[in-house]
Amino acid sequence: MAKDNKNINKKPKFNPYWIYGIIIAAFLAINLFSGGFGGSSSKQINPSEFFDYMRDGDVAKVDIVNGREARVYLTKDALEKEIHKNSKPSNILPSVTPQPNYTFEFGELELFQKKIEGINEADNNVFVPTSYKTEENVWGNFIFSLLPFILIIGVWIFIMRRMSGGAGGGAGGQIFNIGKSKAKLFDEKTDVKTSFRDVAGLEGAKEEVQEIVDFLKNPEKYTSLGGKIPKGALLVGQPGTGKTLLAKAVAGEAKVPFFSLSGSDFVEMFVGVGASRVRDLFKQAKEKSPAIIFIDEIDAIGRARGKSNFSGSNDERENTLNQLLTEMDGFGTNTNVIVLAATNRADVLDKALMRAGRFDRQIFVDLPDVRERKEIFEVHLRPIKQSEKLDIDFLAKQTPGFSGADIANVCNEAALIAARNGKKAVDKQDFLDAVDRIVGGLEKKNKIITKEEKKAIAFHEAGHATVSWMLEHAAPLVKVTIVPRGQSLGAAWYLPEERLIVRPEQMLDEMCAALGGRAAEKVIFDKISTGALSDLEKVTKQARAMVTIYGLSDKVGNLTYYDSSGQSEYGFTKPYSEQTAELIDNEISDIVEKQYQRAISLLEQHKDKLTELAEVLLEKEVIFKDNLEKIFGKRPFEKKELVEDKTASKTEEE
């Protein structure tokens, strides 16, 4: 019985293409049986042969078709002759009409007629009747006339099918559903592997996001005391800090529907589509409530609205934002839908979007500190074959200012470097090379540099190392190299302290160390070069920040011209007078020049040691802290360094 059921199930299913096949077969059959589709193959002759056959009395009749083709039919007696034995038409399929024995094409119809009449008159025994026919391919003409309509309908069906589905089209891709939301739904049936276990560091942010998930899982725990579930949470932080990763963890952990989309998904060339998609998104979320909506890069639609509309037309982005504001906290809002959003441009968001009742919580996702970087390394090192001696604490110290995305890139780059070198495990040196590769760029050992240029670069980098070694608040040195890397010809790598507040003497020491390269060129060669561009850029920005942002200048006073809202960027006027601007410029110049002269005096005091260090650098191309200790002795601020020795980074490059 089981076999019989299987055989029953294996019966061919009806296919609509069978109908098309039957119609085409019928069309071909009609043409074949009517003789209009090449049903036979008559023998081809030339007109002179035809006239010879006609004089011999072999031709029974001639049909002239469309004024250009002659069809010749032979008599019964002629068919018996040896010369005409191959003239019988070979029919592919049986035909209801007689087929000609010969066919040929002639030139001028009038001349052809006169020739036939002349033969008929010359020989009384010969008379060949001539008939004229006009043939048309009715089906061909009919199909040809329908061809434009068929093409238009075919193109229309193709476009509709592509828009109604296609690759990733979904409901939002249909031409009649263009106002539908493009949000991707994640629920308990969807395989989302990311969990809170994969989110290392970010303890405060992770705790708040976990609490939001808990709100939806156990709402009675919070509402029993009269509290209300927050309507929204905004994740704010620098790129690569893990905002989207947190949202993925929420999608993996929450046992409620999770709608994910980007701010640009609301933007469309048609008017009203963005607002329609917002309405449809919240409609779907309310139908599946409790639910979470995640909008990545919300600044695409949440940018602050202008006070006046200069374009004089309907602003589609503002309409989308207005609809989002209404849905989040409007007249009939459902509180069982929580909105998560992420952006790194919180300063440009509209104030109405940021208020309590819409985004009740702003979760700041900062760059990880040394402890959090260690946790992030532990997560990204799981799939990597690492050597047993690898110290994760050391790696965390070597990557200050790195975001979670940067650390993931370091781990991947280290694995690639180890594989390139044929190693079976990734070790400490691979990670150091990966950090150098990411921060500084690719080594260019084949770059053509003259001896004079190489000597100037060596003294420049030795100047940085010497000045930083002699200053109390300058960052401790890790290594100095004159190997070109990326756009730089040489670089000095330091161990900067991770400070929460910075004092003026610390900033001044850092500026003096940054100017040590140009000062060394001045002391040794009594010439300066363009090699200090990045140093001057860094120092000038730091001096300007001291004067105009942090209020660390005695002459300007306790004033700041920094606007945290970011609105001053688009202003056409400065927030200070011309006299103040001149004072600021003079103060910035004084700060930089004082540190430059300070660096020169330090290097002149230790000119012999500077020269010795540069020669070692020219010989080895890369020197480390140990080489400086041999030349200068122990650093005078050893105790301070032990406290500051938390991280390592490249803080200056030529």
N, C-alpha and C positions, 0 to 999 in steps of 0.2 A: 504493500500500500504506500509505503514511503517513497519507493521508486516511482510509482505512478504519479504521486503528487509532484515529485520533482519534474517529471516529464511534462505535466500540465503547466507548471510554472515556467517551463522553458519555451512555451509557445511564443512566437514572435509578436512583439507589441506593435500596435498600429503606429505608423509614422506618417506625419502629414506630408512628407516629401514624396510619398508614394503617389499622391494625387498629382503632383507636378510631373512625375515621371509618366503617368498614364496619359496626361494631356499632351506632353511632347511626343510620345509614341503615336498617338492618334493623329497629330498634325503631320508627322513624317509619313504615316501610312497613306493619308489622303493625297499628299503630294506625289508619293511614289506610284499609287494606282492610277492617278490621273495623268501620269506621264510628264508632269511638270517639274519633276525634281531629279531629272537625270535618270529615269527608270531604265533606259536602254543606251547602248553605245553603238550608234550607226557609224559606218565606215566613212572616213573623210576622203573626198576626191577634189580635183581642181576643175574649173569651168571647162577647160578644153576636153578633158576626159568625158565630161557630161555631154558635150556636143557630139562627140564621137558615138557615144551610146545612143544618143537620140537619132543620129543618121542611120544607125544599124537597126532601129525600131525596137530597142530593148526597153525604152522608157514608157511606162503606162501613164503617169501623170507627174506634175511638179507642183509643189506647194511653196509659195513665196511667203515667208513669215517675217512680218515687221519690216519689209522692204530691204532686207539685207542678207537673209539666209534662204537657201533653196533646199527643199527636202524632196528627194527623188524616190519614186516608187517604181519598181521594175515589173514587167509583165511576167506571166507564169512561164512562158517559153524561155524568157531570158534567164530566169532563175536556174534553168537546167544547163546553161552554158558553163564551160570550164572557167571562163574569165570572171564570172559572177558567183563562183562557189563560196566565196567568203563574205558575200554581201548581206547574208541573212542577219538581221539584228539580234544581238544577244541580250535578252531581257534579264535584268536582275530579279525582278518580280513580275508576275503576270500582269498584263495591262489590258484594259477594256478597249483601247483604241489601237488601230494598226500602226506599226512603227515603220519609218522610212528605211530604204536600203542604203541610200547614200545621202550625205549632207555636205554642203559647201557654202562658202560665203562669196559673194560677188561684189563688184564695185558699184558702178552707176546702174541704177535700176532701169532707166530708159534704154540704155545700150543693150542690156541683157534681154529686155523684151523684144527689141528689134532683131536680135540674133535668133531668138526662138521663132519669131514670125517668119524670118527669112528661110529657116530650115523647113518650116511647115509648108511654105509656098513653093519652095524649090523641089520638094519631093512629095508627089501626090500620095505615096504609100505611107507617109509619116505624118501623123498629127498627134501632138502631145498637148492635152488640155492643161491649162495653167490656172491655178486658183490663188487668191491672195487672202492671207489671214493676219489678224492682229492678235497676238497672245499677250496676256497679262498674268503675272503671278499674283492672284488675288490675296492669297494668304501672306505672301511676302510684303505686298504693298500695305496690307492691313497692319502687319507687325511693324513695318517701318514707320507708319503714321502714329502708332502707339508708343514708339521707342522713347520720345522725349518725356512722355508722361510716366513711363516705366522707370526711367532714370531718376526723375524728380521724386517719385514715390520711394524708390530704393534708397536714395540718399537720405530722405526724411526718416525712413525706418532705421537706417544705420545710425543716424545722429540720435534718434530717440532711444535706441538700445544702449548706445554708449553713455548717454546722460542718465538713463534709468538704472544703471548698475556700474559696469566697468570696474576698473581698478580703484577700489577705495571710494567709489562714488557714494554709495549708500543712499539713504533717503534724501540727504541734502543735495545730491547730484541730479535728481530728477528735475526736468524743466518745469513741471507743474508743482514740485515740492521744493522750490528754491528757497522758500522761507523757512524750511525745516532746519532744526538744529543739527550741527555736524558733530556733536559730542559723542565720544566713544564711551560705551557703558561697560563698567567692570562690576561684577557681582560675585557671589559665592560660586557661580558656575564657571567663571572666567579664571584661567590659570595665571595668576599674578604671583611671581615668586619672591618679589621684594618684600621684606618685613622690617620691623624696627631693629631687628638684630643686625641688618645690613647697614644701618645708619650709625656710624661711630661718631663720637664727639657730640657736639650740639646738644648737650644735656638739657639746657633750659628750653630750647625750641622743641626738642623731641618730647619733653614732658608735657608741654602745652598742647602739642598736636595729639599725643596719646589721650589727653584728657577730653579732647573734642570727640575722638572715637568712642570714648567711654560714655560721653553724653548720650550718644545715639544708641549705644547698647543697653545702658541702664538709666533711662531718663528719670525714673521715679526717685533714684538716689539723690538727685539734685533738686527736682521740682517739689519734693515732699516738704522742703523747708521754705517754699515760696520763691525759689530762684527760677530764672528763665535760662533756657539754653542759648548760648551766644549764636548770633545769626551769621557771623563771618569772622574769618581770621586772615590777616594779610601777612605773608612771608616776605620780609624785606632783607636784602643782603647783596653783597658783591657777587659777580658772576662766578659760578663754580663752587659756591659754598654749600650747596646741597639742598636748595629749596625744592626743586623738582623731585629730588630723591626722597625727601620727606613726604611729598604728595604720593609718590609711588608706594611708599611704606604704608600710608593710610589706606590706599586702594587694596593693598595686600592684607592688611590687618582688619579692616572694617568688614563687618558682616552685613553691611547695608549697601544698596546700589551706589556706585561711585561714577559720576559723569566727568570725563576729562576732555578738555579742549583748550585751544590757544585763543588769545585775544584777537588774533588776525582772522580766525574762523568766522567772526561776525562781520568782517568787512567784505563788501561786495560792490560791484559796479552799479547794481540796480538800487534805486531809491527805495527805502523802507525795508530792505531785506535784513539789515542788522537788527533792527527792533523786532522784526518778526521772528528771527532766530532766538533772540533773548526770551520772548514770550513762549516759544515752543520748548526751549530748554527748561524753563521753570515749570511749564505744564507737565512735561515728562517726569521731572523730579518730584513734583507734588503727587503725581499718580503713584509713584513708587516710594513715597515718603515712609519712614525717615530715610533721607538720602544726603549725599555730599556732592557738591559741584566744585570742580577745581578748574580755575581759569589761569593758565600760564601766560606770562607776559601781559598782564592786564593793562599796562600802560598803552597798548595799541588802541584801546577804546576808552580808557579812563583818564586821558590827558585833560588838564584843566580847560574848561570852556572859556572862550573869549567873551569880553564884554560887548563887543560889537562885531557884527558879521560883515566883513568888508566885501565878501564875494557877492553878496546880494542874493544868494540862493539858499536852498535848503541844505544844511550841513548834516550829512548822513552819519558821521561819527558822533556828533552831539545828540542826534536822535537815539542812536544806539545806547549811549551813556544814560540819557534820560530814562529810557525803558529799563535799563539795569538798575538804576536808583529806585525806580518805582517798584520793581519786582523784589528787591532786597528789603525795602522797608516802606511799602505802600499802604493803601487803605485796606486791602484784603490779603495780607501776606500770611503765608503758612509758616509757622515757626519750626516745622519739622525738617526744613531744608537748610543745611549749613553750607556756606560758600567759602571755599579756600581759594586764595589768589596768591600769585607770586610775581615779584617785580624787583628789578635793581634800579628803578627810576622812581622811587617813591616821592621825590621832590616835585615831579611834574603832574602827579595825580590830582584830580579835582577834590576840593575840600569837602564837598557834599558826599563823595564816595568814602572819605576817610573818617567821617564822624561816627560816634558810637550809635549803635542801632543798625548800622550796615556792617562795617568791619569793627566789631567790638574789641578785637585784639589785634595788635600789631606785634608780630613775632620777629625780632631782629636776629638774623642768622649771620654771625660774625665769622671772620677768619679764625681758624682753630689755633689754640695756643699749643705749647710743646706737649702737654699731657694729652690733649685731644688729637694732635697729629700722630702720636704713638698709637692711639686706638684706631685711627683711620688706616695707618700702615698695617696694623694687624688684620684688618678686613681685606685690604687689597693684596696682602701677601698670601692669603689662603690658597689660591690656585697656583702659586709660583713655587717652583722647586728651589729652595733657598739653602745656603750652606749652614752647617750647624753653628758656626762661629758668628753668624750675623747678629749684630746688636741693634735692636729696633730703637732703643733709647738714643743711640748715636744718630740714627737716621732722622729721628724727630728733631734733634738739635741742628741737623744740617739743612733743614728746610724751613726757615722762618718766613712768614708771610705767604706760605703756600696754601692754596685752597684745597678742598677735598679733590676737585678735578685735577689739580696740579699733581697731587700725591699719586693719584691713580695713573697719571701719565708717567711719573717717575718710575713707578713699579713696572709698568709695561715697557718703558724704554730700557730699564736695567735688564729685563729678561731678553730683550732683543739684542742688546750689546753682548750679553753672556753667550747667547746662541751664535752670534757672529764670530765670537772668539773660540767657539768649539768647547765651551765649558758644559759640565753636566749639572751644575748648580749655580745659582746667582749669589755672588759674594759682595762684600762691602765695597770693593773697588768699582764694581759694576754700577752700584747705586751712586757713588761719587761721580763717575763719568756721566751717568744719566742726568744728575743735577747740573753739571757743567754744560751738558749738551742742551738742556732745556732753557737754562737761564742765559748762557752765553752764546749759544749757537754751535754750529759744527766747526771742528778744527780745520784750519786751512794751512797745513804744513808746506804745501806746494806754492804758497803765495810768494811772488817775487819781491823781496825787500833788499835794498842796498845795505852795505855795512854801516854807512853813516846813519841811515834811518833806524836800523836795528839798535845801534848804540844809543840813539836819542830815545827810543822806546824803552830800552833797559834803564836808563837814568830816570826817565819819567816814572816808571813803575817803582823803581827803588826809592824815589823821592816820596811817593805815597807811603811806602812801607816804613821809611825812616821817621817821617812826621807822625804817623799814627802810633808808632812804637814809643815815641817820646811824650805823647799827650795823655793826660789822665783819663779823659772822657771819650777819647776816640775808641772805636771798636777794635778789639784784638784781631791780629792778622791770622789768617789760615794759610794762604799761599799766594804767591805772585808768579805770573806767567807772562812771557812775551811771545807766546805762540798765538798767531792770529786766530780769532774765533768769532764767527758771525761777522758783524760790521766793525768789531774792535780789533786793534792791532796788539793790544795787551790788556791785562786786567789784574786787579788786586782783589782778593776775596777776604772777607772779614767775618767776625763773629759778633754781630750787633746785639745789643741788649734789648730785650722786649720790654719797653717801658710803656706805662700807662700815661704818665705825664713827663714832659721834657723841660728841662731848665735851660736858661740862656747859655750858661757855660758849656753845657753838653752840645748844644747846636753849634756854638762857635768852634769847639774843638773838632767837630765833624767837618765843618767848612774848611778849617785850616788843613786837615788831613786831605780833603778833596783837592785843595790847591797845591798840595805838595809836589805834584807832578810838574806843573808849569814852573813852580819855584825852583825845582831841581834843574830844569832846562836853563833857567836864567843864571843860576849859580855856576853851573859847569860850563855851559857853552856861551853864556852871555847873549843868548838868542832864545826866542820863543817860537812856537809853531802852532799849527791848527789842531794838534793832537789832543788838546785839552777841551774840546768842544763839549762833551758830555759832562765833564767836571764843572765847567762854567755854567752850563744850563742848570745843573743840580744846585750849585751854590747860589746862583741868582734867585731861583725859586725859593730856596730856604731863607735867604735874606729878605725877600719880599714878604714871605709869610710872617717872619718875625715882626716886620714893621706894620703891615696892613691887616693881618689876621689875628695874631696872638697878642698884640699890644706890648711887645717887649722892647720898644724903642723909647728912650727917655725924651727925645726931642718931639716925637709925634704924640707920645703920651698913651694913656690907657684907652685907646680907641681901636675899634675894629670896623673894617669895611667889608666884612664877610656876610653874605646873605645865605642863610641855610635853606631858604625856600627855593633858591635858584632863579628867582624872578629877575634879579639884577643882570643876569647874563644877556637878557634881551633888551636892556635899556640903552638909550642913546646918550645918556649923560652920566658922568661920574658922580659918586656921592660925596665929593669933596671939591674944594675950590682949586684954581690954578696954582695959588701960592702953596697950598697943602700938597698938591701933586709934585711941585718942585722940591718941597721939603722931603717928601717920601723918596724921590729919586736920589737926592743927595745922601740921605741916610742909608739907603741900600748900597750905594757906591762906597760910602765910608766903611760900612761893615765888611764888605768884600775886600777892600784894599787893605784894611788893618790885618785881616787874617792872612792875606797874601804876603805882606811884609813880615808877619810873624813866622810864616813858613820859611821864608828866605833866611831870616836870622837863625832859625833852628838848624837849617841845612848848612849854613856857613860854619856853625859851631862844630858840626859833625861831618865835614866835607870829606875827610879821609875815610870814614866808615861808609859814607854814601858811595864813594868810588869803589871801595872793596866789595860792597854788596852788589853794585851794578856789574862788576866783573864776574862775580859768581853767577849772576843771573844770565849774563851773556854766554857763559860756559855751559850751564845746565838747562837754561831756558825756563825751568820751573823750580822755584825754591819754596821752602816751607818755614814754619815757625822756628824749627831747630836751627836753620841757617842764620836767622837773625840773632838767636841767642848766642851763637858762637862769635858773632861780630860785636854785638852791642851788650852782651851779658843779659842777665835776667831783667825782665821788664820792671820798671820802678813801681808799678801799681799792681803787683802780683796778687795781693789779697783782694783788691777790687775786682780783678779779672775772674777770680774763682767764683764770685757771686754772679758776675755778668755772663759767664760762659754757659749760656743756655742754648744758643742757636748759632747757625752759620749761614751766611748768605753772601752773595756778591752785591756789594753796595756801591761799587765804583767800577766803571769800565771806561777805557779811553775812547 
